[in-house]
């Protein structure tokens, strides 16, 4: 069989099926569009949540190691270089007492209290520190335990700003967000697949006499299936384009500062749109294949 006439026939039949059964096609288009809209929105929400958690993780991955007042600057630099060479440490920087006071004044509003202490002869009570930026939040506990044995640290129970309750909580939130996002996207995709399958089975039932005639004149099962598969693919792609258009419109309307809504960048928005188009095509064609196979088997 010449593939060109066969391809033309499949395309023509698929388009005719959409036009003749426009009520079913419109219902499929609407439901799949809404489903893909939910999937795209879910990806955007998961991205925004992941961005927030990344910021929290970045902040929790910074460990301040407080230095004793009596140690020399050379000893502090030597410890800084030692800690910076650790595989889990991304960078290390030394913060002297004046810098610590300036930081406390700007972020905590303690400038007045520190000035009173210094002018009254009490001096700057804040210790110098080595600020460690770790590559992974999981390494914070190990590094804290390692530096706590040094005699160069500030005396007392608070030798670092390590909080044993924060790290497990942030790790728990990150894992929950990743699992929740994956489950949400999987559920939405499964719903879309079921909707398309039911739609195709309904369309096949409406055209059951036409299918029987095609099989009587010698058409193979695959020749009967292809128009339905192409029909599902077309509807899936159109649904994805509509969903992408709505999401981009909402993103532009509520976006600011060069980003779309929820802080989604243009590059990610394009990737989400391409993913929806690919997902719509796969769901449409696969759902149609499942639906028509069951119809032909009955």
C-alpha positions as CSV (number, residue, x, y, z in Angstrom):
1,X,0.0,0.0,0.0
2,X,1.3,3.4,-1.0
3,X,1.9,5.3,2.3
4,X,1.0,8.8,1.0
5,X,-2.7,8.0,0.0
6,X,-3.0,6.1,3.3
7,X,-1.7,9.0,5.3
8,X,-4.0,11.4,3.5
9,X,-6.9,9.1,4.2
10,X,-6.1,8.9,7.9
11,X,-5.7,12.7,8.2
12,X,-9.0,13.3,6.3
13,X,-10.9,10.7,8.4
14,X,-9.5,12.1,11.7
15,X,-10.5,15.7,10.7
16,X,-13.9,14.5,9.5
17,X,-14.4,12.7,12.8
18,X,-13.7,15.8,14.8
19,X,-16.1,17.9,12.6
20,X,-18.9,15.3,12.5
21,X,-18.7,14.6,16.3
22,X,-17.9,18.2,17.3
23,X,-20.0,17.8,20.4
24,X,-17.8,15.0,21.7
25,X,-14.7,16.7,20.4
26,X,-15.6,19.9,22.2
27,X,-16.3,18.1,25.4
28,X,-12.9,16.3,25.1
29,X,-11.2,19.5,24.2
30,X,-12.6,21.4,27.2
31,X,-11.9,18.7,29.8
32,X,-8.4,18.0,28.6
33,X,-7.7,21.7,28.4
34,X,-8.8,22.2,32.0
35,X,-6.8,19.1,33.1
36,X,-3.6,20.4,31.4
37,X,-4.3,23.8,32.8
38,X,-4.3,22.2,36.2
39,X,-1.1,20.3,35.4
40,X,0.7,23.5,34.2
41,X,-0.5,25.5,37.3
42,X,0.7,22.6,39.5
43,X,4.1,22.8,38.0
44,X,4.2,26.5,38.5
45,X,3.2,26.2,42.1
46,X,5.7,23.4,42.8
47,X,8.4,25.6,41.2
48,X,7.5,28.6,43.4
49,X,7.4,26.4,46.5
50,X,10.7,24.8,45.5
51,X,12.2,28.3,45.0
52,X,11.1,29.3,48.5
53,X,12.5,26.1,50.0
54,X,15.8,26.6,48.1
55,X,16.1,30.0,49.7
56,X,15.4,28.5,53.1
57,X,17.9,25.7,52.5
58,X,20.5,28.2,51.4
59,X,20.0,30.2,54.6
60,X,20.1,27.1,56.7
61,X,23.2,25.9,54.9
62,X,25.2,28.9,56.3
63,X,27.0,28.1,59.5
64,X,28.5,30.9,61.6
65,X,31.4,29.7,63.8
66,X,32.0,32.2,66.6
67,X,35.7,32.8,67.5
68,X,37.1,33.4,70.9
69,X,38.2,37.0,71.6
70,X,41.8,36.0,72.7
71,X,42.9,34.3,69.5
72,X,45.1,36.0,67.0
73,X,44.0,37.0,63.5
74,X,46.5,34.5,62.0
75,X,44.9,31.6,64.0
76,X,41.5,32.6,62.7
77,X,42.7,32.7,59.1
78,X,44.4,29.4,59.5
79,X,41.1,27.8,60.8
80,X,39.2,29.5,57.9
81,X,41.5,28.0,55.4
82,X,41.3,24.6,57.0
83,X,37.5,24.7,57.0
84,X,37.4,26.0,53.4
85,X,39.3,23.0,52.2
86,X,36.6,20.6,53.5
87,X,34.7,18.9,50.6
88,X,31.3,19.9,51.9
89,X,32.2,23.6,52.2
90,X,31.5,25.8,49.3
91,X,33.1,29.0,50.6
92,X,34.3,30.4,53.9
93,X,34.7,34.1,54.9
94,X,36.0,35.8,58.1
95,X,33.8,38.4,59.8
96,X,35.5,40.6,62.4
97,X,33.9,42.1,65.4
98,X,33.2,45.4,63.8
99,X,31.5,43.7,60.8
100,X,29.4,41.6,63.2
101,X,28.3,44.8,65.0
102,X,27.4,46.5,61.7
103,X,25.4,43.4,60.6
104,X,23.5,43.3,63.9
105,X,22.8,47.0,63.6
106,X,21.3,46.7,60.1
107,X,19.3,43.5,60.5
108,X,18.4,43.3,64.2
109,X,18.3,47.1,65.1
110,X,20.8,46.7,67.8
111,X,22.9,49.7,66.8
112,X,21.8,51.9,69.8
113,X,22.4,49.2,72.4
114,X,25.9,48.4,71.0
115,X,26.8,52.0,70.9
116,X,25.9,52.4,74.6
117,X,28.0,49.4,75.5
118,X,31.0,50.7,73.6
119,X,30.8,54.2,74.9
120,X,30.4,53.0,78.5
121,X,33.6,51.0,78.3
122,X,32.0,47.6,77.8
123,X,33.4,47.2,74.3
124,X,31.8,45.3,71.4
125,X,30.3,42.1,72.9
126,X,29.8,40.4,69.6
127,X,32.5,37.8,68.6
128,X,34.2,37.5,65.3
129,X,33.1,34.5,63.2
130,X,33.9,32.4,60.2
131,X,30.9,32.1,58.0
132,X,30.7,28.8,56.2
133,X,28.5,28.3,53.1
134,X,28.0,24.6,52.7
135,X,27.2,22.8,49.5
136,X,24.4,20.7,51.1
137,X,22.2,21.2,54.1
138,X,22.8,17.7,55.2
139,X,26.5,18.6,55.9
140,X,25.7,21.2,58.5
141,X,25.4,18.8,61.4
142,X,28.7,17.1,60.6
143,X,30.6,20.4,60.2
144,X,29.2,21.7,63.4
145,X,30.3,18.6,65.3
146,X,33.7,18.9,63.8
147,X,34.4,22.6,64.6
148,X,32.9,22.3,68.1
149,X,36.0,20.4,69.3
150,X,38.3,23.4,68.5
151,X,39.7,25.5,71.4
152,X,39.7,28.6,69.1
153,X,35.9,29.0,69.4
154,X,33.9,31.3,71.6
155,X,33.5,29.8,75.1
156,X,30.1,28.6,76.2
157,X,27.3,26.5,74.8
158,X,26.7,28.7,71.7
159,X,29.9,28.2,69.7
160,X,28.0,28.3,66.4
161,X,24.6,29.4,65.3
162,X,23.6,25.8,64.6
163,X,20.0,24.9,65.4
164,X,19.4,21.2,65.5
165,X,15.6,21.7,65.0
166,X,15.8,23.8,61.8
167,X,17.8,21.4,59.6
168,X,15.5,18.4,59.8
169,X,12.4,20.6,59.4
170,X,13.7,22.2,56.2
171,X,14.7,18.8,54.9
172,X,11.3,17.5,55.7
173,X,9.6,20.4,53.9
174,X,11.8,19.9,50.8
175,X,11.0,16.2,50.6
176,X,7.3,16.8,51.1
177,X,7.2,19.4,48.4
178,X,9.0,17.2,45.9
179,X,6.8,14.2,46.7
180,X,3.6,16.3,46.7
181,X,4.4,17.9,43.4
182,X,5.2,14.6,41.7
183,X,2.0,13.0,43.0
184,X,-0.1,16.0,41.9
185,X,1.3,16.0,38.4
186,X,0.9,12.2,38.2
187,X,-2.7,12.4,39.4
188,X,-3.6,15.2,36.9
189,X,-2.0,13.2,34.1
190,X,-3.9,10.1,35.0
191,X,-7.2,12.1,35.0
192,X,-6.4,13.4,31.5
193,X,-5.6,9.9,30.3
194,X,-8.9,8.5,31.6
195,X,-10.9,11.4,30.1
196,X,-9.4,10.9,26.7
197,X,-9.9,7.2,26.8
198,X,-13.6,7.5,27.7
199,X,-14.0,10.2,25.0
200,X,-12.5,8.0,22.3
201,X,-14.5,4.9,23.4
202,X,-17.6,7.0,23.2
203,X,-16.7,8.3,19.7
204,X,-15.9,4.7,18.6
205,X,-19.2,3.5,19.9
206,X,-21.0,6.3,17.9
207,X,-19.1,5.2,14.8
208,X,-19.3,1.5,15.4
209,X,-21.2,0.8,12.1
210,X,-18.6,2.7,10.1
211,X,-15.8,0.7,11.8
212,X,-17.6,-2.6,11.1
213,X,-18.0,-1.6,7.4
214,X,-14.2,-0.8,7.2
215,X,-13.3,-4.2,8.7
216,X,-15.7,-6.0,6.3
217,X,-13.9,-4.5,3.3
218,X,-10.6,-5.7,4.6
219,X,-9.2,-2.9,6.7
220,X,-6.8,-4.0,9.4
221,X,-7.2,-3.1,13.0
222,X,-4.3,-0.7,12.8
223,X,-5.8,1.0,9.8
224,X,-8.9,1.5,11.8
225,X,-7.0,2.8,14.8
226,X,-4.8,5.4,13.2
227,X,-7.6,8.0,12.5
228,X,-8.6,7.7,16.2
229,X,-5.0,8.1,17.4
230,X,-4.5,11.1,15.1
231,X,-7.7,12.6,16.3
232,X,-6.6,12.2,20.0
233,X,-3.2,13.7,19.1
234,X,-4.8,16.7,17.4
235,X,-7.2,17.3,20.3
236,X,-4.4,16.9,22.9
237,X,-2.1,19.4,21.1
238,X,-4.9,21.9,20.7
239,X,-5.9,21.5,24.4
240,X,-2.2,22.0,25.4
241,X,-2.0,25.2,23.2
242,X,-5.1,26.6,24.8
243,X,-3.9,25.7,28.3
244,X,-0.5,27.2,27.6
245,X,-2.1,30.4,26.3
246,X,-4.3,30.8,29.4
247,X,-1.3,30.2,31.7
248,X,0.9,32.6,29.9
249,X,-1.8,35.2,29.9
250,X,-2.4,34.9,33.6
251,X,1.4,34.8,34.2
252,X,1.9,38.1,32.3
253,X,-1.1,39.7,34.0
254,X,0.0,39.0,37.5
255,X,3.8,39.0,36.9
256,X,6.3,41.7,37.8
257,X,9.9,42.6,37.6
258,X,10.5,40.7,34.3
259,X,9.0,37.5,35.7
260,X,5.6,35.9,35.4
261,X,3.3,35.1,38.3
262,X,4.8,33.0,41.1
263,X,8.3,34.2,40.0
264,X,8.3,31.9,37.0
265,X,10.8,33.1,34.4
266,X,10.2,33.3,30.7
267,X,12.5,30.3,30.0
268,X,10.7,28.1,32.5
269,X,7.3,29.3,31.1
270,X,8.4,28.2,27.6
271,X,9.6,24.8,28.9
272,X,6.2,24.3,30.7
273,X,4.4,25.2,27.5
274,X,6.5,22.7,25.5
275,X,6.0,20.1,28.2
276,X,2.2,20.6,28.0
277,X,2.2,20.3,24.2
278,X,4.3,17.1,24.4
279,X,2.2,15.8,27.2
280,X,-1.1,16.6,25.4
281,X,0.1,14.9,22.3
282,X,1.3,11.8,24.2
283,X,-1.9,11.6,26.4
284,X,-4.2,12.2,23.4
285,X,-2.6,9.6,21.2
286,X,-2.1,7.0,24.0
287,X,-5.5,7.5,25.4
288,X,-7.0,7.1,21.9
289,X,-5.0,4.0,21.4
290,X,-6.2,2.5,24.6
291,X,-9.8,3.5,24.0
292,X,-10.0,2.2,20.4
293,X,-8.2,-1.1,21.3
294,X,-10.9,-1.8,23.9
295,X,-13.6,-0.9,21.4
296,X,-12.2,-3.2,18.7
297,X,-11.8,-6.0,21.2
298,X,-15.4,-5.9,22.2
